[in-house]
Amino acid sequence: MEFGVYLNQYGDSRYQTTYDELFEQAEYIEELGYETAVVGERHFYEDGFYDPFTCLSALGARTDSLGLMANILILPAYHPIHLAERIANIDHLTNGDSRWGLSLGYRESELVNFGVDMDDRVGRFMESIHVLKRLLEGDRFDYDGDHFSFEDGFVRPEPVQNPRPRLYGGGSAEVAIKRAAYRTDGFTAAVTVPEELERDIELYENAVEEAGKDPDESSVTIMVDGYVAETEEEAYDALDPYMLDLHEEYIKWGNPEFDDRPTFEDVDDQCVIGTPEQVAEKIERFEEMGVDHFIFRTQFGGMSQESALESIRLFGEEVAPQFR
């Protein structure tokens, strides 16, 4: 199993994470032997959100052996040529160690404000995947589709990875999981309770076989919230109220998982919180389900750098080595 850390890009009036702190975390993550540093995408967030491509470019120029991943990008909001150019260049910055999670998006403001109707998401996603793969594989071609048209489209320099960087499809609906199996190289699963995650991974693996692909070449990524501390009480104290604040924001954005602000009891099954021993027990279950790449999100808006680094250290030193 590989391990990554999801870097905090959320602004917060209680404590504003800086780019220098992101760079410090990435260097520490690399030193501890994690495989990836991971960032996501968000728009129209009141306290600000660091742009994923700025983060990835800056991190790629500052690290040596650390891979980078976007998890996820809102694919319908992009023109595929422009996105392919960015992916190819960041792949060069990482010496061919970049991964790209892609999703339809669910928050209306993050689509309609970029000129994308909610009803057009699936069509744009499918067309973009098709075009994006051809561009990243070095094709030079004309294209006339339902959503995009261009003449003599190509991307240079081509990515370092051959035939191209890996693309991951995200989502929790059955159709989204099958789309990931048929159209992309891997599955980035939604954060959910273990029973549902196990079902989703099984559905994905079956769909990979149905698509006639080699199961050994597919992979499953999962991002899980949590914190590792010397005691369970210290772990919960470090996350309170920051992690629950973000979950409450998800409700406002249309995530239907909860009706009201969740409690730790509500989300405990889908998090890894506690001592290294307690967290390792949960990681073992994820490994048994077939998770190949575990992304640990342990800093949330408002949390200090010191707090984040301590959890990153304990996970990197005492949890991750048990699964390598």
SEDOMI-508356 format. One record per residue (C-alpha): x, y negated, z negated; residue in three letters. Coordinates in steps of 0.001 Angstrom, whole numbers, always signed. Layout:
% SEDOMI-508356
xx->X&yy->Y&zz->Z&res->ALA
...
END
This chain:
% SEDOMI-508356
xx->+0&yy->+0&zz->+0&res->MET
xx->+1139&yy->-3536&zz->+793&res->GLU
xx->+509&yy->-6546&zz->-1444&res->PHE
xx->-77&yy->-10213&zz->-805&res->GLY
xx->-1000&yy->-13313&zz->-2783&res->VAL
xx->-3745&yy->-15689&zz->-1702&res->TYR
xx->-2452&yy->-19216&zz->-2210&res->LEU
xx->-4761&yy->-21857&zz->-3677&res->ASN
xx->-5666&yy->-24532&zz->-1124&res->GLN
xx->-8574&yy->-26028&zz->-3073&res->TYR
xx->-8243&yy->-29531&zz->-4440&res->GLY
xx->-9514&yy->-30212&zz->-7947&res->ASP
xx->-9658&yy->-33329&zz->-10124&res->SER
xx->-8547&yy->-31310&zz->-13174&res->ARG
xx->-5261&yy->-30256&zz->-11602&res->TYR
xx->-4188&yy->-30963&zz->-8028&res->GLN
xx->-2061&yy->-28226&zz->-6507&res->THR
xx->+655&yy->-29694&zz->-4281&res->THR
xx->+2384&yy->-28395&zz->-1168&res->TYR
xx->+5605&yy->-28172&zz->-3142&res->ASP
xx->+3877&yy->-25801&zz->-5556&res->GLU
xx->+2634&yy->-23670&zz->-2671&res->LEU
xx->+6201&yy->-23482&zz->-1384&res->PHE
xx->+7470&yy->-22555&zz->-4852&res->GLU
xx->+4884&yy->-19786&zz->-5097&res->GLN
xx->+5779&yy->-18434&zz->-1665&res->ALA
xx->+9471&yy->-18296&zz->-2549&res->GLU
xx->+8629&yy->-16512&zz->-5801&res->TYR
xx->+6292&yy->-14094&zz->-4023&res->ILE
xx->+9073&yy->-13269&zz->-1564&res->GLU
xx->+11566&yy->-12803&zz->-4390&res->GLU
xx->+9217&yy->-10406&zz->-6191&res->LEU
xx->+8844&yy->-8227&zz->-3100&res->GLY
xx->+5282&yy->-8995&zz->-2043&res->TYR
xx->+4695&yy->-8412&zz->+1653&res->GLU
xx->+2472&yy->-11399&zz->+2464&res->THR
xx->+1394&yy->-14887&zz->+1515&res->ALA
xx->-2199&yy->-15508&zz->+2553&res->VAL
xx->-4274&yy->-18625&zz->+3230&res->VAL
xx->-7868&yy->-19223&zz->+4300&res->GLY
xx->-9993&yy->-21845&zz->+5987&res->GLU
xx->-12524&yy->-24281&zz->+4559&res->ARG
xx->-13946&yy->-27588&zz->+5789&res->HIS
xx->-16011&yy->-30373&zz->+4220&res->PHE
xx->-14968&yy->-29613&zz->+643&res->TYR
xx->-15384&yy->-32626&zz->-1627&res->GLU
xx->-12065&yy->-32318&zz->-3489&res->ASP
xx->-10095&yy->-31424&zz->-380&res->GLY
xx->-8694&yy->-28226&zz->+1094&res->PHE
xx->-5253&yy->-27732&zz->+2628&res->TYR
xx->-5429&yy->-26861&zz->+6335&res->ASP
xx->-4415&yy->-23241&zz->+7055&res->PRO
xx->-2219&yy->-23990&zz->+10076&res->PHE
xx->-293&yy->-26685&zz->+8226&res->THR
xx->+264&yy->-24235&zz->+5370&res->CYS
xx->+1292&yy->-21356&zz->+7628&res->LEU
xx->+3691&yy->-23485&zz->+9678&res->SER
xx->+5359&yy->-24950&zz->+6597&res->ALA
xx->+5578&yy->-21567&zz->+4876&res->LEU
xx->+6937&yy->-19887&zz->+7990&res->GLY
xx->+9768&yy->-22409&zz->+8124&res->ALA
xx->+10646&yy->-21852&zz->+4447&res->ARG
xx->+10587&yy->-18061&zz->+4052&res->THR
xx->+12677&yy->-15252&zz->+5486&res->ASP
xx->+11187&yy->-11806&zz->+4871&res->SER
xx->+7700&yy->-12804&zz->+3755&res->LEU
xx->+4843&yy->-12132&zz->+6169&res->GLY
xx->+1949&yy->-14573&zz->+6549&res->LEU
xx->-1739&yy->-13961&zz->+7017&res->MET
xx->-4793&yy->-16109&zz->+7706&res->ALA
xx->-7742&yy->-14535&zz->+5929&res->ASN
xx->-9963&yy->-15725&zz->+7385&res->ILE
xx->-10284&yy->-18152&zz->+10307&res->LEU
xx->-13729&yy->-19219&zz->+11504&res->ILE
xx->-13218&yy->-18018&zz->+15061&res->LEU
xx->-16291&yy->-19572&zz->+16784&res->PRO
xx->-15077&yy->-23052&zz->+15824&res->ALA
xx->-11974&yy->-22762&zz->+18063&res->TYR
xx->-11180&yy->-22775&zz->+21743&res->HIS
xx->-9315&yy->-19477&zz->+22285&res->PRO
xx->-6444&yy->-21039&zz->+24241&res->ILE
xx->-5724&yy->-23561&zz->+21518&res->HIS
xx->-5930&yy->-20866&zz->+18851&res->LEU
xx->-3705&yy->-18484&zz->+20827&res->ALA
xx->-1034&yy->-21188&zz->+21122&res->GLU
xx->-1051&yy->-21716&zz->+17360&res->ARG
xx->-925&yy->-17996&zz->+16626&res->ILE
xx->+1964&yy->-17435&zz->+19047&res->ALA
xx->+4048&yy->-20239&zz->+17592&res->ASN
xx->+3479&yy->-19216&zz->+13978&res->ILE
xx->+4371&yy->-15655&zz->+14957&res->ASP
xx->+7752&yy->-17040&zz->+16045&res->HIS
xx->+8187&yy->-18866&zz->+12745&res->LEU
xx->+7620&yy->-15575&zz->+10889&res->THR
xx->+9861&yy->-13533&zz->+13188&res->ASN
xx->+6860&yy->-11490&zz->+14239&res->GLY
xx->+5230&yy->-10966&zz->+10843&res->ASP
xx->+1866&yy->-12718&zz->+11089&res->SER
xx->-1670&yy->-11315&zz->+10736&res->ARG
xx->-4964&yy->-12954&zz->+11556&res->TRP
xx->-8329&yy->-12331&zz->+9934&res->GLY
xx->-11259&yy->-13615&zz->+11987&res->LEU
xx->-14895&yy->-14128&zz->+11094&res->SER
xx->-18166&yy->-15539&zz->+12418&res->LEU
xx->-18437&yy->-18033&zz->+9566&res->GLY
xx->-21564&yy->-18420&zz->+7462&res->TYR
xx->-21572&yy->-22009&zz->+6217&res->ARG
xx->-23604&yy->-24112&zz->+8655&res->GLU
xx->-21597&yy->-27330&zz->+8235&res->SER
xx->-18399&yy->-25494&zz->+9203&res->GLU
xx->-19916&yy->-24595&zz->+12558&res->LEU
xx->-22486&yy->-27155&zz->+13694&res->VAL
xx->-20143&yy->-30057&zz->+12906&res->ASN
xx->-17722&yy->-28541&zz->+15417&res->PHE
xx->-20419&yy->-28277&zz->+18054&res->GLY
xx->-21273&yy->-24608&zz->+17466&res->VAL
xx->-24919&yy->-23620&zz->+17036&res->ASP
xx->-25480&yy->-20934&zz->+14427&res->MET
xx->-27241&yy->-18794&zz->+17046&res->ASP
xx->-24141&yy->-18922&zz->+19273&res->ASP
xx->-21720&yy->-17549&zz->+16681&res->ARG
xx->-21751&yy->-13931&zz->+17795&res->VAL
xx->-21466&yy->-14710&zz->+21505&res->GLY
xx->-18572&yy->-17119&zz->+20978&res->ARG
xx->-16867&yy->-14644&zz->+18630&res->PHE
xx->-17041&yy->-11782&zz->+21125&res->MET
xx->-15904&yy->-13914&zz->+24030&res->GLU
xx->-13096&yy->-15474&zz->+22000&res->SER
xx->-11779&yy->-12076&zz->+20891&res->ILE
xx->-11642&yy->-10899&zz->+24489&res->HIS
xx->-9857&yy->-14030&zz->+25718&res->VAL
xx->-7575&yy->-14283&zz->+22685&res->LEU
xx->-6248&yy->-10754&zz->+23069&res->LYS
xx->-5496&yy->-11233&zz->+26762&res->ARG
xx->-3683&yy->-14518&zz->+26149&res->LEU
xx->-1612&yy->-13134&zz->+23284&res->LEU
xx->-670&yy->-10097&zz->+25368&res->GLU
xx->+847&yy->-12380&zz->+27991&res->GLY
xx->-1883&yy->-12364&zz->+30639&res->ASP
xx->-2250&yy->-15326&zz->+32966&res->ARG
xx->-5765&yy->-15606&zz->+34365&res->PHE
xx->-8826&yy->-17615&zz->+35345&res->ASP
xx->-11917&yy->-17236&zz->+33206&res->TYR
xx->-15578&yy->-18159&zz->+33592&res->ASP
xx->-17716&yy->-16991&zz->+30668&res->GLY
xx->-20844&yy->-18030&zz->+28826&res->ASP
xx->-18940&yy->-20232&zz->+26373&res->HIS
xx->-15482&yy->-20862&zz->+27840&res->PHE
xx->-14161&yy->-21554&zz->+31318&res->SER
xx->-10641&yy->-22331&zz->+32458&res->PHE
xx->-8230&yy->-21932&zz->+35354&res->GLU
xx->-4734&yy->-20496&zz->+35139&res->ASP
xx->-4833&yy->-20006&zz->+31387&res->GLY
xx->-1755&yy->-18646&zz->+29633&res->PHE
xx->+291&yy->-19045&zz->+26453&res->VAL
xx->+4046&yy->-19549&zz->+26305&res->ARG
xx->+6099&yy->-18662&zz->+24417&res->PRO
xx->+4502&yy->-15269&zz->+24024&res->GLU
xx->+4295&yy->-13926&zz->+20442&res->PRO
xx->+7197&yy->-11968&zz->+19015&res->VAL
xx->+4983&yy->-9001&zz->+18163&res->GLN
xx->+4364&yy->-6518&zz->+20951&res->ASN
xx->+1791&yy->-6302&zz->+22370&res->PRO
xx->+551&yy->-9136&zz->+20093&res->ARG
xx->-92&yy->-10071&zz->+16440&res->PRO
xx->-2689&yy->-7951&zz->+14671&res->ARG
xx->-6251&yy->-9288&zz->+14535&res->LEU
xx->-8635&yy->-8303&zz->+11744&res->TYR
xx->-12428&yy->-8521&zz->+11829&res->GLY
xx->-14254&yy->-9528&zz->+8680&res->GLY
xx->-17756&yy->-9105&zz->+7316&res->GLY
xx->-20030&yy->-6908&zz->+5233&res->SER
xx->-22990&yy->-6215&zz->+7540&res->ALA
xx->-22885&yy->-2884&zz->+9377&res->GLU
xx->-22709&yy->-4581&zz->+12763&res->VAL
xx->-19765&yy->-6745&zz->+11616&res->ALA
xx->-17866&yy->-3729&zz->+10317&res->ILE
xx->-18395&yy->-1841&zz->+13574&res->LYS
xx->-17369&yy->-4950&zz->+15509&res->ARG
xx->-14084&yy->-4967&zz->+13567&res->ALA
xx->-13504&yy->-1321&zz->+14468&res->ALA
xx->-14315&yy->-1685&zz->+18159&res->TYR
xx->-12898&yy->-5137&zz->+18901&res->ARG
xx->-9980&yy->-5769&zz->+16533&res->THR
xx->-6996&yy->-3996&zz->+14992&res->ASP
xx->-8146&yy->-3881&zz->+11380&res->GLY
xx->-10881&yy->-4620&zz->+8865&res->PHE
xx->-10733&yy->-7364&zz->+6249&res->THR
xx->-13429&yy->-6281&zz->+3840&res->ALA
xx->-15701&yy->-8616&zz->+1903&res->ALA
xx->-15130&yy->-8875&zz->-1838&res->VAL
xx->-17722&yy->-6559&zz->-3343&res->THR
xx->-18297&yy->-3912&zz->-5997&res->VAL
xx->-16307&yy->-680&zz->-5566&res->PRO
xx->-19269&yy->+1470&zz->-4508&res->GLU
xx->-20198&yy->-887&zz->-1676&res->GLU
xx->-16567&yy->-1324&zz->-660&res->LEU
xx->-16115&yy->+2440&zz->-462&res->GLU
xx->-19189&yy->+2652&zz->+1775&res->ARG
xx->-17913&yy->-179&zz->+4005&res->ASP
xx->-14465&yy->+1398&zz->+4423&res->ILE
xx->-16002&yy->+4766&zz->+5292&res->GLU
xx->-18249&yy->+3074&zz->+7844&res->LEU
xx->-15236&yy->+1301&zz->+9332&res->TYR
xx->-13147&yy->+4465&zz->+9549&res->GLU
xx->-15975&yy->+6362&zz->+11237&res->ASN
xx->-16439&yy->+3508&zz->+13720&res->ALA
xx->-12716&yy->+3545&zz->+14544&res->VAL
xx->-13014&yy->+7195&zz->+15527&res->GLU
xx->-16202&yy->+6496&zz->+17491&res->GLU
xx->-14292&yy->+3817&zz->+19408&res->ALA
xx->-11688&yy->+6408&zz->+20390&res->GLY
xx->-8903&yy->+4670&zz->+18486&res->LYS
xx->-6114&yy->+6251&zz->+16470&res->ASP
xx->-7123&yy->+6001&zz->+12774&res->PRO
xx->-3448&yy->+5774&zz->+11820&res->ASP
xx->-3178&yy->+2488&zz->+13721&res->GLU
xx->-6121&yy->+849&zz->+11967&res->SER
xx->-5828&yy->-817&zz->+8582&res->SER
xx->-8010&yy->-2148&zz->+5789&res->VAL
xx->-7333&yy->-5393&zz->+3935&res->THR
xx->-9173&yy->-6479&zz->+796&res->ILE
xx->-8878&yy->-9737&zz->-1132&res->MET
xx->-9691&yy->-9423&zz->-4832&res->VAL
xx->-9898&yy->-12099&zz->-7530&res->ASP
xx->-8219&yy->-11567&zz->-10861&res->GLY
xx->-5490&yy->-12286&zz->-13351&res->TYR
xx->-2823&yy->-10221&zz->-15089&res->VAL
xx->-1699&yy->-11131&zz->-18621&res->ALA
xx->-124&yy->-9447&zz->-21620&res->GLU
xx->-3585&yy->-9041&zz->-23176&res->THR
xx->-7072&yy->-8774&zz->-21711&res->GLU
xx->-8217&yy->-11813&zz->-23711&res->GLU
xx->-5413&yy->-13953&zz->-22274&res->GLU
xx->-6385&yy->-12914&zz->-18749&res->ALA
xx->-10002&yy->-13972&zz->-19140&res->TYR
xx->-9008&yy->-17193&zz->-20887&res->ASP
xx->-6728&yy->-18102&zz->-17971&res->ALA
xx->-9559&yy->-17737&zz->-15445&res->LEU
xx->-12252&yy->-19480&zz->-17483&res->ASP
xx->-13925&yy->-21571&zz->-16053&res->PRO
xx->-11983&yy->-21862&zz->-12801&res->TYR
xx->-12848&yy->-18606&zz->-11062&res->MET
xx->-16531&yy->-18873&zz->-11981&res->LEU
xx->-16580&yy->-22480&zz->-10755&res->ASP
xx->-15606&yy->-21270&zz->-7285&res->LEU
xx->-18172&yy->-18477&zz->-7333&res->HIS
xx->-20779&yy->-21099&zz->-8138&res->GLU
xx->-19688&yy->-23076&zz->-5068&res->GLU
xx->-20216&yy->-19980&zz->-2924&res->TYR
xx->-23860&yy->-19939&zz->-4020&res->ILE
xx->-24262&yy->-23547&zz->-2859&res->LYS
xx->-22747&yy->-22599&zz->+511&res->TRP
xx->-25319&yy->-19900&zz->+1118&res->GLY
xx->-23656&yy->-16783&zz->-263&res->ASN
xx->-26671&yy->-14849&zz->-1591&res->PRO
xx->-24851&yy->-12594&zz->-4050&res->GLU
xx->-26147&yy->-14458&zz->-7108&res->PHE
xx->-29021&yy->-16839&zz->-7786&res->ASP
xx->-27295&yy->-18744&zz->-10578&res->ASP
xx->-23777&yy->-19332&zz->-11831&res->ARG
xx->-22356&yy->-15855&zz->-12469&res->PRO
xx->-20734&yy->-14707&zz->-15689&res->THR
xx->-17599&yy->-12595&zz->-15988&res->PHE
xx->-19865&yy->-9637&zz->-16681&res->GLU
xx->-21575&yy->-10226&zz->-13323&res->ASP
xx->-18345&yy->-10158&zz->-11306&res->VAL
xx->-16151&yy->-7857&zz->-13382&res->ASP
xx->-16605&yy->-4814&zz->-11133&res->ASP
xx->-15245&yy->-6673&zz->-8109&res->GLN
xx->-12270&yy->-8288&zz->-9902&res->CYS
xx->-8999&yy->-7083&zz->-11413&res->VAL
xx->-8618&yy->-8789&zz->-14781&res->ILE
xx->-6591&yy->-7619&zz->-17760&res->GLY
xx->-3260&yy->-6127&zz->-18698&res->THR
xx->-939&yy->-4549&zz->-16109&res->PRO
xx->-2201&yy->-1127&zz->-17140&res->GLU
xx->-5864&yy->-2101&zz->-16766&res->GLN
xx->-5278&yy->-3745&zz->-13392&res->VAL
xx->-3247&yy->-787&zz->-12117&res->ALA
xx->-6184&yy->+1530&zz->-12831&res->GLU
xx->-8401&yy->-526&zz->-10538&res->LYS
xx->-5716&yy->-763&zz->-7843&res->ILE
xx->-5460&yy->+3017&zz->-7878&res->GLU
xx->-9144&yy->+3283&zz->-7031&res->ARG
xx->-8732&yy->+855&zz->-4141&res->PHE
xx->-5836&yy->+2934&zz->-2844&res->GLU
xx->-7956&yy->+6091&zz->-3007&res->GLU
xx->-10667&yy->+4347&zz->-960&res->MET
xx->-8198&yy->+3686&zz->+1844&res->GLY
xx->-7139&yy->+88&zz->+1234&res->VAL
xx->-3820&yy->-550&zz->+2996&res->ASP
xx->-3240&yy->-4216&zz->+2151&res->HIS
xx->-4308&yy->-5683&zz->-1185&res->PHE
xx->-4471&yy->-9469&zz->-1442&res->ILE
xx->-4436&yy->-10829&zz->-4998&res->PHE
xx->-6172&yy->-14181&zz->-5539&res->ARG
xx->-5125&yy->-15330&zz->-8979&res->THR
xx->-5195&yy->-19147&zz->-8803&res->GLN
xx->-8354&yy->-21197&zz->-8396&res->PHE
xx->-9005&yy->-24915&zz->-8169&res->GLY
xx->-8010&yy->-26611&zz->-11420&res->GLY
xx->-5566&yy->-23915&zz->-12599&res->MET
xx->-1991&yy->-24940&zz->-13310&res->SER
xx->+1116&yy->-23765&zz->-11492&res->GLN
xx->+2501&yy->-22257&zz->-14683&res->GLU
xx->-597&yy->-20119&zz->-15152&res->SER
xx->-551&yy->-18916&zz->-11547&res->ALA
xx->+3129&yy->-17999&zz->-11602&res->LEU
xx->+2749&yy->-15903&zz->-14753&res->GLU
xx->+18&yy->-13737&zz->-13222&res->SER
xx->+1931&yy->-13455&zz->-9936&res->ILE
xx->+5011&yy->-12341&zz->-11904&res->ARG
xx->+3271&yy->-9675&zz->-13966&res->LEU
xx->+1423&yy->-8257&zz->-10976&res->PHE
xx->+4589&yy->-8270&zz->-8852&res->GLY
xx->+6829&yy->-6738&zz->-11515&res->GLU
xx->+4536&yy->-4298&zz->-13305&res->GLU
xx->+1598&yy->-3447&zz->-11029&res->VAL
xx->+2601&yy->-3497&zz->-7355&res->ALA
xx->+5752&yy->-1299&zz->-7714&res->PRO
xx->+3553&yy->+1602&zz->-8906&res->GLN
xx->+1941&yy->+1822&zz->-5464&res->PHE
xx->+4915&yy->+1433&zz->-3158&res->ARG
END
